[in-house]
C-alpha cells in the first residue's frame, strides 16, 4: 500500500470516529494508527547503527534431523526409562559412539532419563521426542570441574548438563524437555544465604543447564528448558546461533530459582531468538562479556553484537533485556514485536562501577504489556571489585531507542544520575504509557528526544 493510500485511510478513520468516542479514545486510535502506518517505513532491514541486517536473520530455519545422519535411539543401547537411575556413563558412551561413526542424532524417546554432565562432539545432535525428559542429577558430584566460563570470568567450575564446545552446526530439537531438577540446589542456595548473606552465585555449587561455546551455526528449537539449577542457556564465543520456539521456565515461587537466567549471551555475534516463551527468576535475556577494571584487556572477554530478539512472550523475569552485570560492550541489539507480562524491568542497563562499559545502538520496539519499570539505569554494586585500582572506570550508554510501545508500569523513568557513567542520544517515540510514577528527569542525559509520547493520557 502506498503512503498516499495509507494517509487517506488514516484520515477516513479519523472522520468516521469523530464525535463518537471520548477524547482519550480518539488519542488511542490515533496512536495505534500511526504505529501501523509507520511500521513499513521504519528501517526493519537495518540494525540501529544503520548496518544492514543480513539475510541469515530472515531465513526460515528448521532442524531436519533426518538430514543429520543416522538416528540413534538411546533405548536401543541399554539406556532405560527410569527417572531415579543415573545413566550418565551410558548416554555419554553413546554420544562418543555416534561421533566415532561420523555423526548422527542422539534420539531420546518418551520417558525420563536421569543424567549428569554430557559432552556433545562435532556432528552429534540431540533430539527429544514428545514426552521425553532428560533430567539433570541433583548431586553436584555428577558434574565434573573443568575450565569453563561463568559470570564474566574464565575459571574452573562445574560443567553444565548439556555441553558443546567447538561443535559447529550443533542442534537441540524436538518436543521434549530438558529438566534441570533444580529444587535441591535452590533450597541449598537460600540456606547458605541465610548463614552468609554475602555468598556469591558461584559459591553455591550448582550446574547450568546448557553451555555452548566456541561454536558456529547452532540451533536450539522446540524443546522445553526448565528448572535450571543456575543459568539456563549460556552461549560463549559463538556465532550465528538460533533459539526458536523454546519454552524456558524456572519458578519464582514457592522456592525461587536463583540466578536462573534464561539466555546468557557472552561474547557472541549474530544471535536470533524468535517465538520463545520465557519466564525465570532472574534476567530473561542477559548480555555478558567480562567484568573488572581490566576486563577490556582480557582476550577471554569481549562484546556482543548483532542480536535480535523478536516475536517472544515474556512472563516474570527481573529484566526482559539486561546489559550486565558482567558486560563490556554491546552494540546493535534489537528487542521487538514482543509481549511482556509481570516483568520487573523492560530494559535494564546494569552499570558496574568496577568495569568499563559501553552499551550502544539498542532498539526496543513494538512491545505491549506490563512491567514494574520501563527503563532502569543505576549503578550495580553487588560484589564489585576494583582490584586495587583507585579510580572508577568511566562507562557509557548511547543511541538507545524505545518506540511503538504500550505499557503499564509502576515507574516510567527509573534512571539515576551518576558520575560513573555518561548517557547520551536516547529517543522515546510513539509511547502510550500508564505509570504510577510518571516523572521524567533527563537533564543529565545528553540529547534526549521525545516524539509522540503519552503518559497517563498526557503528552510530554
SEFISE-327324 format. One record per residue (C-alpha): residue number from 1; x, y, z. Coordinates in Angstrom, 2 decimals, always signed. Layout:
BEGIN
+-----+---------+---------+---------+
: num :       x :       y :       z :
+-----+---------+---------+---------+
: NUM :       X :       Y :       Z :
...
+-----+---------+---------+---------+
***
This chain:
BEGIN
+-----+---------+---------+---------+
: num :       x :       y :       z :
+-----+---------+---------+---------+
:   1 :   +0.00 :   +0.00 :   +0.00 :
:   2 :   +1.41 :   +3.40 :   -0.94 :
:   3 :   +1.99 :   +6.18 :   +1.56 :
:   4 :   -0.75 :   +8.28 :   -0.07 :
:   5 :   -3.30 :   +5.50 :   +0.29 :
:   6 :   -2.29 :   +4.91 :   +3.93 :
:   7 :   -2.65 :   +8.64 :   +4.59 :
:   8 :   -6.09 :   +8.57 :   +3.02 :
:   9 :   -7.11 :   +5.59 :   +5.19 :
:  10 :   -5.87 :   +7.40 :   +8.26 :
:  11 :   -7.97 :  +10.48 :   +7.52 :
:  12 :  -11.08 :   +8.44 :   +6.73 :
:  13 :  -10.86 :   +6.57 :  +10.04 :
:  14 :  -10.45 :   +9.82 :  +11.96 :
:  15 :  -13.55 :  +11.20 :  +10.24 :
:  16 :  -15.51 :   +8.02 :  +10.99 :
:  17 :  -14.68 :   +8.12 :  +14.70 :
:  18 :  -15.12 :  +11.87 :  +15.07 :
:  19 :  -17.64 :  +12.69 :  +17.75 :
:  20 :  -18.36 :   +9.04 :  +18.55 :
:  21 :  -15.93 :   +8.40 :  +21.39 :
:  22 :  -14.10 :  +10.06 :  +24.25 :
:  23 :  -11.14 :  +12.32 :  +23.80 :
:  24 :   -8.84 :   +9.61 :  +25.18 :
:  25 :  -10.38 :   +7.02 :  +22.84 :
:  26 :   -9.53 :   +9.20 :  +19.88 :
:  27 :   -5.97 :   +9.55 :  +21.14 :
:  28 :   -5.56 :   +5.78 :  +21.37 :
:  29 :   -6.95 :   +5.31 :  +17.84 :
:  30 :   -4.57 :   +7.94 :  +16.53 :
:  31 :   -1.65 :   +6.40 :  +18.42 :
:  32 :   -2.11 :   +2.87 :  +17.05 :
:  33 :   -2.98 :   +4.01 :  +13.54 :
:  34 :   +0.22 :   +5.99 :  +13.50 :
:  35 :   +2.19 :   +2.92 :  +14.50 :
:  36 :   +0.51 :   +0.71 :  +11.90 :
:  37 :   +1.10 :   +3.27 :   +9.18 :
:  38 :   +4.72 :   +3.96 :  +10.03 :
:  39 :   +5.85 :   +0.36 :  +10.60 :
:  40 :   +6.58 :   -0.35 :   +6.91 :
:  41 :   +8.83 :   +2.68 :   +6.79 :
:  42 :  +10.83 :   +2.06 :   +9.95 :
:  43 :  +14.18 :   +0.53 :   +8.95 :
:  44 :  +13.34 :   -3.09 :   +9.69 :
:  45 :  +16.18 :   -4.12 :   +7.39 :
:  46 :  +18.82 :   -2.28 :   +9.41 :
:  47 :  +20.47 :   -2.55 :  +12.78 :
:  48 :  +20.35 :   +0.57 :  +14.94 :
:  49 :  +23.73 :   +1.77 :  +13.62 :
:  50 :  +22.33 :   +1.54 :  +10.06 :
:  51 :  +24.27 :   -1.59 :   +9.19 :
:  52 :  +22.10 :   -3.89 :   +7.01 :
:  53 :  +20.57 :   -6.89 :   +8.75 :
:  54 :  +21.90 :   -9.97 :   +6.98 :
:  55 :  +19.59 :  -12.39 :   +5.18 :
:  56 :  +20.56 :  -15.02 :   +7.75 :
:  57 :  +18.15 :  -13.43 :  +10.23 :
:  58 :  +15.29 :  -13.76 :   +7.73 :
:  59 :  +15.84 :  -17.39 :   +6.84 :
:  60 :  +13.10 :  -19.78 :   +7.92 :
:  61 :  +15.36 :  -22.32 :   +9.52 :
:  62 :  +14.26 :  -25.73 :  +10.72 :
:  63 :  +16.11 :  -28.65 :  +12.24 :
:  64 :  +15.74 :  -31.57 :   +9.79 :
:  65 :  +17.06 :  -34.42 :  +11.93 :
:  66 :  +16.67 :  -36.94 :   +9.11 :
:  67 :  +19.31 :  -35.00 :   +7.18 :
:  68 :  +21.82 :  -35.12 :  +10.04 :
:  69 :  +22.90 :  -38.70 :   +9.79 :
:  70 :  +21.73 :  -41.88 :  +11.42 :
:  71 :  +19.26 :  -41.67 :  +14.29 :
:  72 :  +20.41 :  -43.48 :  +17.44 :
:  73 :  +17.53 :  -44.20 :  +19.80 :
:  74 :  +19.05 :  -44.37 :  +23.28 :
:  75 :  +16.80 :  -47.25 :  +24.41 :
:  76 :  +18.40 :  -49.43 :  +21.72 :
:  77 :  +21.73 :  -49.08 :  +23.53 :
:  78 :  +20.93 :  -50.27 :  +27.04 :
:  79 :  +19.56 :  -46.98 :  +28.39 :
:  80 :  +16.25 :  -47.43 :  +30.19 :
:  81 :  +13.27 :  -45.28 :  +31.10 :
:  82 :  +13.92 :  -44.71 :  +34.82 :
:  83 :  +13.82 :  -41.29 :  +36.48 :
:  84 :  +15.82 :  -42.48 :  +39.52 :
:  85 :  +18.62 :  -44.42 :  +37.78 :
:  86 :  +21.69 :  -42.36 :  +36.91 :
:  87 :  +22.75 :  -43.21 :  +33.34 :
:  88 :  +25.36 :  -40.57 :  +32.54 :
:  89 :  +28.06 :  -43.05 :  +31.54 :
:  90 :  +25.85 :  -44.99 :  +29.13 :
:  91 :  +24.50 :  -41.85 :  +27.44 :
:  92 :  +28.00 :  -40.42 :  +27.09 :
:  93 :  +29.27 :  -43.69 :  +25.61 :
:  94 :  +26.51 :  -43.46 :  +23.00 :
:  95 :  +27.43 :  -39.84 :  +22.17 :
:  96 :  +31.06 :  -40.91 :  +21.73 :
:  97 :  +30.00 :  -43.87 :  +19.57 :
:  98 :  +27.87 :  -41.61 :  +17.33 :
:  99 :  +30.85 :  -39.30 :  +16.92 :
: 100 :  +33.19 :  -42.19 :  +16.02 :
: 101 :  +30.69 :  -43.35 :  +13.39 :
: 102 :  +30.82 :  -39.97 :  +11.68 :
: 103 :  +27.93 :  -38.27 :  +13.46 :
: 104 :  +24.19 :  -38.51 :  +13.83 :
: 105 :  +21.29 :  -37.81 :  +16.17 :
: 106 :  +21.08 :  -38.97 :  +19.78 :
: 107 :  +17.33 :  -39.60 :  +20.00 :
: 108 :  +15.62 :  -39.59 :  +23.39 :
: 109 :  +12.21 :  -41.29 :  +23.25 :
: 110 :   +9.24 :  -40.89 :  +25.57 :
: 111 :  +10.25 :  -41.42 :  +29.18 :
: 112 :  +12.51 :  -39.87 :  +31.83 :
: 113 :  +16.26 :  -40.38 :  +31.83 :
: 114 :  +18.49 :  -39.18 :  +34.69 :
: 115 :  +21.97 :  -37.90 :  +33.86 :
: 116 :  +24.92 :  -35.83 :  +34.93 :
: 117 :  +27.06 :  -33.77 :  +32.58 :
: 118 :  +27.01 :  -34.79 :  +28.91 :
: 119 :  +29.52 :  -33.64 :  +26.28 :
: 120 :  +28.49 :  -33.47 :  +22.64 :
: 121 :  +31.05 :  -33.59 :  +19.83 :
: 122 :  +31.26 :  -32.48 :  +16.22 :
: 123 :  +28.39 :  -33.79 :  +14.05 :
: 124 :  +26.43 :  -35.10 :  +17.04 :
: 125 :  +22.96 :  -33.72 :  +17.78 :
: 126 :  +20.31 :  -34.10 :  +20.46 :
: 127 :  +16.62 :  -34.74 :  +19.76 :
: 128 :  +13.92 :  -35.17 :  +22.41 :
: 129 :  +10.67 :  -36.81 :  +21.37 :
: 130 :   +7.38 :  -35.53 :  +22.75 :
: 131 :   +7.05 :  -36.58 :  +26.43 :
: 132 :  +10.76 :  -37.33 :  +26.60 :
: 133 :  +12.61 :  -35.84 :  +29.58 :
: 134 :  +16.34 :  -35.56 :  +30.06 :
: 135 :  +16.54 :  -34.97 :  +33.80 :
: 136 :  +19.59 :  -33.48 :  +35.47 :
: 137 :  +21.07 :  -35.03 :  +38.57 :
: 138 :  +20.69 :  -33.04 :  +41.80 :
: 139 :  +24.07 :  -34.36 :  +43.00 :
: 140 :  +26.79 :  -31.87 :  +42.07 :
: 141 :  +29.42 :  -34.62 :  +42.07 :
: 142 :  +27.92 :  -35.80 :  +38.77 :
: 143 :  +29.17 :  -32.62 :  +37.09 :
: 144 :  +32.97 :  -32.51 :  +36.70 :
: 145 :  +35.01 :  -29.39 :  +37.41 :
: 146 :  +36.79 :  -28.17 :  +34.30 :
: 147 :  +37.97 :  -24.96 :  +32.59 :
: 148 :  +34.83 :  -23.06 :  +31.63 :
: 149 :  +33.23 :  -19.63 :  +31.62 :
: 150 :  +30.89 :  -18.24 :  +34.25 :
: 151 :  +29.86 :  -14.76 :  +35.46 :
: 152 :  +32.30 :  -12.92 :  +33.21 :
: 153 :  +35.34 :  -15.00 :  +34.15 :
: 154 :  +37.18 :  -17.94 :  +32.62 :
: 155 :  +37.75 :  -20.26 :  +35.58 :
: 156 :  +37.47 :  -23.85 :  +36.71 :
: 157 :  +33.85 :  -24.57 :  +37.53 :
: 158 :  +31.20 :  -27.23 :  +37.08 :
: 159 :  +30.14 :  -28.46 :  +33.66 :
: 160 :  +26.55 :  -27.97 :  +32.55 :
: 161 :  +24.06 :  -30.78 :  +31.97 :
: 162 :  +24.44 :  -30.35 :  +28.18 :
: 163 :  +27.84 :  -29.17 :  +26.94 :
: 164 :  +29.06 :  -28.47 :  +23.40 :
: 165 :  +32.47 :  -26.88 :  +22.84 :
: 166 :  +33.81 :  -26.34 :  +19.31 :
: 167 :  +30.78 :  -28.14 :  +17.86 :
: 168 :  +29.81 :  -26.25 :  +14.70 :
: 169 :  +26.29 :  -26.97 :  +13.50 :
: 170 :  +25.17 :  -28.36 :  +16.87 :
: 171 :  +21.40 :  -28.70 :  +17.38 :
: 172 :  +18.99 :  -29.48 :  +20.18 :
: 173 :  +15.48 :  -30.05 :  +18.89 :
: 174 :  +12.20 :  -31.89 :  +19.31 :
: 175 :   +9.15 :  -31.54 :  +21.54 :
: 176 :  +10.57 :  -32.96 :  +24.75 :
: 177 :  +12.02 :  -31.43 :  +27.91 :
: 178 :  +15.40 :  -30.80 :  +29.45 :
: 179 :  +14.66 :  -30.59 :  +33.17 :
: 180 :  +17.46 :  -29.27 :  +35.37 :
: 181 :  +15.82 :  -30.71 :  +38.51 :
: 182 :  +16.99 :  -27.65 :  +40.40 :
: 183 :  +14.90 :  -27.70 :  +43.58 :
: 184 :  +17.59 :  -29.17 :  +45.82 :
: 185 :  +20.17 :  -26.64 :  +44.56 :
: 186 :  +17.77 :  -23.72 :  +45.05 :
: 187 :  +16.98 :  -24.68 :  +48.64 :
: 188 :  +20.67 :  -25.06 :  +49.41 :
: 189 :  +21.42 :  -21.65 :  +47.92 :
: 190 :  +18.88 :  -19.83 :  +50.07 :
: 191 :  +20.01 :  -21.69 :  +53.21 :
: 192 :  +23.58 :  -20.62 :  +52.51 :
: 193 :  +22.44 :  -17.02 :  +52.02 :
: 194 :  +20.83 :  -17.14 :  +55.49 :
: 195 :  +24.15 :  -18.17 :  +57.01 :
: 196 :  +26.26 :  -15.90 :  +54.76 :
: 197 :  +24.34 :  -13.04 :  +53.15 :
: 198 :  +27.44 :  -12.21 :  +51.05 :
: 199 :  +27.50 :  -15.66 :  +49.45 :
: 200 :  +28.08 :  -15.24 :  +45.71 :
: 201 :  +26.23 :  -17.08 :  +42.99 :
: 202 :  +29.12 :  -19.43 :  +42.20 :
: 203 :  +29.91 :  -20.22 :  +45.84 :
: 204 :  +26.76 :  -22.31 :  +45.99 :
: 205 :  +27.92 :  -25.24 :  +43.87 :
: 206 :  +25.50 :  -25.91 :  +41.02 :
: 207 :  +25.50 :  -26.61 :  +37.27 :
: 208 :  +23.99 :  -24.73 :  +34.36 :
: 209 :  +21.51 :  -26.43 :  +32.07 :
: 210 :  +23.05 :  -25.80 :  +28.62 :
: 211 :  +26.53 :  -24.45 :  +27.86 :
: 212 :  +27.62 :  -23.97 :  +24.23 :
: 213 :  +30.99 :  -22.40 :  +23.48 :
: 214 :  +33.29 :  -21.61 :  +20.56 :
: 215 :  +30.70 :  -22.84 :  +18.06 :
: 216 :  +29.03 :  -21.58 :  +14.89 :
: 217 :  +25.65 :  -22.26 :  +13.25 :
: 218 :  +23.96 :  -23.55 :  +16.38 :
: 219 :  +20.19 :  -24.09 :  +16.61 :
: 220 :  +18.02 :  -24.86 :  +19.64 :
: 221 :  +14.40 :  -25.43 :  +18.66 :
: 222 :  +11.11 :  -26.65 :  +20.01 :
: 223 :  +12.13 :  -28.09 :  +23.37 :
: 224 :  +11.33 :  -27.05 :  +26.93 :
: 225 :  +14.27 :  -25.94 :  +29.08 :
: 226 :  +13.06 :  -25.86 :  +32.67 :
: 227 :  +14.12 :  -25.78 :  +36.33 :
: 228 :  +17.78 :  -24.97 :  +35.79 :
: 229 :  +19.92 :  -25.02 :  +38.96 :
: 230 :  +21.86 :  -21.98 :  +37.64 :
: 231 :  +21.88 :  -20.18 :  +34.26 :
: 232 :  +19.62 :  -21.94 :  +31.77 :
: 233 :  +21.28 :  -21.35 :  +28.38 :
: 234 :  +24.80 :  -19.96 :  +28.25 :
: 235 :  +26.38 :  -19.07 :  +24.90 :
: 236 :  +30.07 :  -18.16 :  +24.91 :
: 237 :  +32.11 :  -17.04 :  +21.90 :
: 238 :  +29.51 :  -18.32 :  +19.45 :
: 239 :  +28.43 :  -17.02 :  +16.04 :
: 240 :  +25.14 :  -17.48 :  +14.20 :
: 241 :  +23.00 :  -19.00 :  +16.94 :
: 242 :  +19.25 :  -19.53 :  +16.61 :
: 243 :  +16.90 :  -20.10 :  +19.51 :
: 244 :  +13.40 :  -20.71 :  +18.17 :
: 245 :  +10.09 :  -21.92 :  +19.60 :
: 246 :  +11.58 :  -22.66 :  +23.01 :
: 247 :   +9.80 :  -22.76 :  +26.36 :
: 248 :  +12.20 :  -21.59 :  +29.08 :
: 249 :  +10.98 :  -21.60 :  +32.65 :
: 250 :  +12.18 :  -21.55 :  +36.25 :
: 251 :   +9.90 :  -20.63 :  +39.16 :
: 252 :   +9.79 :  -17.57 :  +41.38 :
: 253 :   +7.67 :  -19.42 :  +43.95 :
: 254 :   +7.23 :  -21.30 :  +46.21 :
: 255 :  +11.03 :  -21.71 :  +46.07 :
: 256 :  +12.80 :  -19.07 :  +43.98 :
: 257 :  +15.19 :  -20.41 :  +41.35 :
: 258 :  +18.18 :  -18.09 :  +41.98 :
: 259 :  +20.20 :  -16.76 :  +39.02 :
: 260 :  +18.27 :  -18.90 :  +36.56 :
: 261 :  +18.80 :  -16.52 :  +33.61 :
: 262 :  +17.02 :  -17.81 :  +30.52 :
: 263 :  +19.66 :  -16.88 :  +27.93 :
: 264 :  +23.13 :  -15.53 :  +28.70 :
: 265 :  +24.86 :  -14.19 :  +25.59 :
: 266 :  +28.57 :  -13.90 :  +26.32 :
: 267 :  +31.00 :  -12.56 :  +23.66 :
: 268 :  +28.76 :  -13.60 :  +20.74 :
: 269 :  +27.65 :  -12.25 :  +17.37 :
: 270 :  +24.61 :  -12.88 :  +15.20 :
: 271 :  +22.18 :  -14.39 :  +17.69 :
: 272 :  +18.49 :  -14.71 :  +16.77 :
: 273 :  +15.87 :  -15.50 :  +19.43 :
: 274 :  +12.38 :  -15.94 :  +17.99 :
: 275 :   +8.97 :  -17.26 :  +19.04 :
: 276 :  +10.04 :  -18.23 :  +22.55 :
: 277 :   +8.20 :  -18.16 :  +25.88 :
: 278 :  +10.44 :  -17.11 :  +28.76 :
: 279 :   +9.72 :  -16.83 :  +32.48 :
: 280 :  +12.52 :  -17.17 :  +35.02 :
: 281 :  +13.57 :  -15.91 :  +38.44 :
: 282 :  +16.30 :  -13.67 :  +37.04 :
: 283 :  +17.04 :  -11.95 :  +33.74 :
: 284 :  +15.39 :  -13.25 :  +30.60 :
: 285 :  +18.00 :  -12.15 :  +28.04 :
: 286 :  +21.29 :  -11.13 :  +29.66 :
: 287 :  +24.24 :   -9.77 :  +27.70 :
: 288 :  +27.56 :  -10.73 :  +29.30 :
: 289 :  +31.20 :  -10.27 :  +28.34 :
: 290 :  +33.52 :   -9.75 :  +31.31 :
: 291 :  +33.99 :   -7.73 :  +34.48 :
: 292 :  +36.66 :   -5.83 :  +36.39 :
: 293 :  +38.74 :   -2.70 :  +35.72 :
: 294 :  +40.91 :   -4.56 :  +33.18 :
: 295 :  +38.12 :   -6.59 :  +31.61 :
: 296 :  +38.55 :   -4.95 :  +28.21 :
: 297 :  +42.21 :   -6.07 :  +28.11 :
: 298 :  +41.47 :   -9.77 :  +28.70 :
: 299 :  +41.35 :  -11.81 :  +25.46 :
: 300 :  +38.78 :  -14.13 :  +27.05 :
: 301 :  +36.35 :  -11.23 :  +27.26 :
: 302 :  +34.63 :   -9.16 :  +24.60 :
: 303 :  +31.44 :   -7.63 :  +23.31 :
: 304 :  +28.17 :   -8.81 :  +21.84 :
: 305 :  +26.87 :   -7.53 :  +18.53 :
: 306 :  +24.02 :   -8.10 :  +16.11 :
: 307 :  +21.46 :   -9.65 :  +18.46 :
: 308 :  +17.76 :   -9.81 :  +17.53 :
: 309 :  +15.03 :  -10.97 :  +19.94 :
: 310 :  +11.56 :  -10.95 :  +18.37 :
: 311 :   +8.05 :  -12.40 :  +18.48 :
: 312 :   +8.56 :  -13.67 :  +22.04 :
: 313 :   +6.39 :  -13.68 :  +25.14 :
: 314 :   +7.97 :  -12.86 :  +28.48 :
: 315 :   +6.45 :  -13.75 :  +31.83 :
: 316 :   +8.02 :  -12.99 :  +35.18 :
: 317 :  +11.68 :  -12.00 :  +34.98 :
: 318 :  +13.99 :   -9.45 :  +36.57 :
: 319 :  +14.80 :   -7.86 :  +33.22 :
: 320 :  +13.42 :   -8.64 :  +29.78 :
: 321 :  +16.63 :   -7.34 :  +28.19 :
: 322 :  +19.57 :   -6.73 :  +30.51 :
: 323 :  +23.05 :   -5.45 :  +29.76 :
: 324 :  +25.25 :   -6.88 :  +32.53 :
: 325 :  +26.02 :   -7.41 :  +35.18 :
: 326 :  +29.28 :   -8.72 :  +33.69 :
: 327 :  +29.35 :   -6.89 :  +30.37 :
: 328 :  +31.79 :   -4.70 :  +28.44 :
: 329 :  +30.42 :   -3.71 :  +25.03 :
: 330 :  +27.03 :   -4.38 :  +23.45 :
: 331 :  +26.19 :   -2.99 :  +20.01 :
: 332 :  +23.28 :   -3.47 :  +17.62 :
: 333 :  +20.81 :   -5.09 :  +19.99 :
: 334 :  +17.14 :   -5.33 :  +18.94 :
: 335 :  +14.13 :   -6.40 :  +21.03 :
: 336 :  +10.89 :   -6.17 :  +19.03 :
: 337 :   +7.37 :   -7.49 :  +18.49 :
: 338 :   +7.09 :   -8.96 :  +21.99 :
: 339 :   +4.51 :   -9.30 :  +24.74 :
: 340 :   +5.56 :   -8.71 :  +28.35 :
: 341 :   +3.62 :   -9.74 :  +31.46 :
: 342 :   +4.86 :   -9.35 :  +35.07 :
: 343 :   +8.42 :   -8.40 :  +34.22 :
: 344 :  +10.23 :   -6.26 :  +36.76 :
: 345 :  +12.09 :   -4.23 :  +34.11 :
: 346 :  +11.69 :   -3.90 :  +30.36 :
: 347 :  +15.21 :   -2.59 :  +29.65 :
: 348 :  +17.87 :   -2.79 :  +32.35 :
: 349 :  +21.33 :   -1.30 :  +31.94 :
: 350 :  +23.48 :   -2.51 :  +34.83 :
: 351 :  +26.34 :   -0.04 :  +35.28 :
: 352 :  +29.16 :   -1.66 :  +37.25 :
: 353 :  +31.49 :   +0.80 :  +38.98 :
: 354 :  +34.44 :   -1.61 :  +38.55 :
: 355 :  +34.12 :   -2.24 :  +34.78 :
: 356 :  +34.47 :   -0.04 :  +31.68 :
: 357 :  +31.20 :   -0.50 :  +29.78 :
: 358 :  +29.70 :   +0.72 :  +26.54 :
: 359 :  +26.07 :   -0.10 :  +25.70 :
: 360 :  +25.21 :   +1.43 :  +22.34 :
: 361 :  +22.76 :   +1.19 :  +19.45 :
: 362 :  +19.96 :   -0.57 :  +21.31 :
: 363 :  +16.44 :   -0.66 :  +19.87 :
: 364 :  +13.30 :   -1.69 :  +21.79 :
: 365 :  +10.17 :   -1.50 :  +19.63 :
: 366 :   +6.63 :   -2.81 :  +19.22 :
: 367 :   +6.16 :   -4.02 :  +22.80 :
: 368 :   +2.92 :   -4.43 :  +24.74 :
: 369 :   +2.14 :   -5.49 :  +28.29 :
: 370 :   +3.30 :   -4.51 :  +31.75 :
: 371 :   +6.45 :   -4.19 :  +33.85 :
: 372 :   +7.39 :   -2.51 :  +37.10 :
: 373 :   +9.98 :   -0.30 :  +35.37 :
: 374 :  +10.03 :   +0.85 :  +31.76 :
: 375 :  +13.71 :   +1.84 :  +31.71 :
: 376 :  +16.09 :   +1.11 :  +34.58 :
: 377 :  +19.63 :   +2.52 :  +34.72 :
: 378 :  +21.52 :   +2.62 :  +38.01 :
: 379 :  +24.94 :   +1.69 :  +39.39 :
: 380 :  +25.24 :   -2.06 :  +40.01 :
: 381 :  +27.41 :   -2.58 :  +43.09 :
: 382 :  +26.81 :   -6.20 :  +44.08 :
: 383 :  +30.18 :   -7.95 :  +44.52 :
: 384 :  +32.06 :   -5.26 :  +42.58 :
: 385 :  +35.85 :   -5.24 :  +42.96 :
: 386 :  +38.23 :   -2.51 :  +41.76 :
: 387 :  +41.16 :   -4.92 :  +42.22 :
: 388 :  +43.34 :   -2.29 :  +43.83 :
: 389 :  +42.51 :   +0.49 :  +41.38 :
: 390 :  +41.61 :   +3.84 :  +42.93 :
: 391 :  +39.61 :   +5.36 :  +40.10 :
: 392 :  +36.30 :   +4.08 :  +38.86 :
: 393 :  +36.40 :   +3.42 :  +35.09 :
: 394 :  +34.00 :   +5.53 :  +33.04 :
: 395 :  +31.08 :   +3.81 :  +31.33 :
: 396 :  +28.77 :   +4.92 :  +28.54 :
: 397 :  +25.40 :   +4.23 :  +27.00 :
: 398 :  +24.25 :   +5.92 :  +23.82 :
: 399 :  +21.88 :   +5.65 :  +20.87 :
: 400 :  +19.14 :   +3.87 :  +22.78 :
: 401 :  +15.71 :   +3.99 :  +21.11 :
: 402 :  +12.43 :   +2.82 :  +22.65 :
: 403 :   +9.44 :   +3.22 :  +20.35 :
: 404 :   +5.98 :   +1.93 :  +19.47 :
: 405 :   +5.34 :   +0.65 :  +22.99 :
: 406 :   +2.14 :   +0.39 :  +25.01 :
: 407 :   +2.97 :   -0.49 :  +28.60 :
: 408 :   +1.57 :   -0.28 :  +32.11 :
: 409 :   +4.28 :   +0.20 :  +34.74 :
: 410 :   +4.95 :   +1.37 :  +38.26 :
: 411 :   +7.90 :   +3.59 :  +37.38 :
: 412 :   +8.40 :   +5.00 :  +33.90 :
: 413 :  +11.88 :   +6.53 :  +34.11 :
: 414 :  +13.81 :   +4.55 :  +36.75 :
: 415 :  +17.14 :   +6.21 :  +36.00 :
: 416 :  +19.58 :   +7.99 :  +38.29 :
: 417 :  +22.40 :  +10.38 :  +37.52 :
: 418 :  +25.92 :   +9.19 :  +38.34 :
: 419 :  +29.48 :  +10.42 :  +37.76 :
: 420 :  +30.24 :   +6.80 :  +36.97 :
: 421 :  +28.62 :   +6.91 :  +33.51 :
: 422 :  +27.56 :   +9.17 :  +30.64 :
: 423 :  +24.19 :   +8.76 :  +28.92 :
: 424 :  +23.50 :  +10.31 :  +25.52 :
: 425 :  +21.31 :  +10.16 :  +22.42 :
: 426 :  +18.21 :   +8.50 :  +23.84 :
: 427 :  +14.97 :   +8.55 :  +21.86 :
: 428 :  +11.45 :   +7.77 :  +23.14 :
: 429 :   +8.95 :   +7.66 :  +20.27 :
: 430 :   +5.30 :   +6.62 :  +19.96 :
: 431 :   +4.81 :   +5.56 :  +23.58 :
: 432 :   +1.48 :   +5.00 :  +25.31 :
: 433 :   +2.34 :   +4.56 :  +28.98 :
: 434 :   +0.32 :   +4.24 :  +32.16 :
: 435 :   +2.56 :   +4.77 :  +35.17 :
: 436 :   +2.10 :   +5.20 :  +38.92 :
: 437 :   +5.32 :   +7.22 :  +38.94 :
: 438 :   +5.42 :   +9.13 :  +35.63 :
: 439 :   +8.17 :  +11.62 :  +36.49 :
: 440 :  +10.96 :  +12.08 :  +33.96 :
: 441 :  +14.23 :  +13.80 :  +34.89 :
: 442 :  +16.52 :  +13.93 :  +31.89 :
: 443 :  +18.78 :  +16.92 :  +32.47 :
: 444 :  +21.80 :  +14.63 :  +32.88 :
: 445 :  +21.13 :  +12.77 :  +29.59 :
: 446 :  +22.68 :  +14.50 :  +26.59 :
: 447 :  +20.39 :  +14.83 :  +23.56 :
: 448 :  +17.27 :  +13.10 :  +24.88 :
: 449 :  +14.36 :  +13.35 :  +22.43 :
: 450 :  +10.63 :  +12.70 :  +22.86 :
: 451 :   +8.32 :  +12.18 :  +19.89 :
: 452 :   +4.62 :  +11.45 :  +20.39 :
: 453 :   +5.00 :  +10.22 :  +23.97 :
: 454 :   +1.86 :   +9.90 :  +26.10 :
: 455 :   +1.98 :   +9.16 :  +29.83 :
: 456 :   -1.27 :   +8.78 :  +31.75 :
: 457 :   -3.13 :  +10.35 :  +28.80 :
: 458 :   -0.87 :  +13.39 :  +28.82 :
: 459 :   +1.53 :  +14.20 :  +26.02 :
: 460 :   +5.04 :  +15.15 :  +27.06 :
+-----+---------+---------+---------+
***
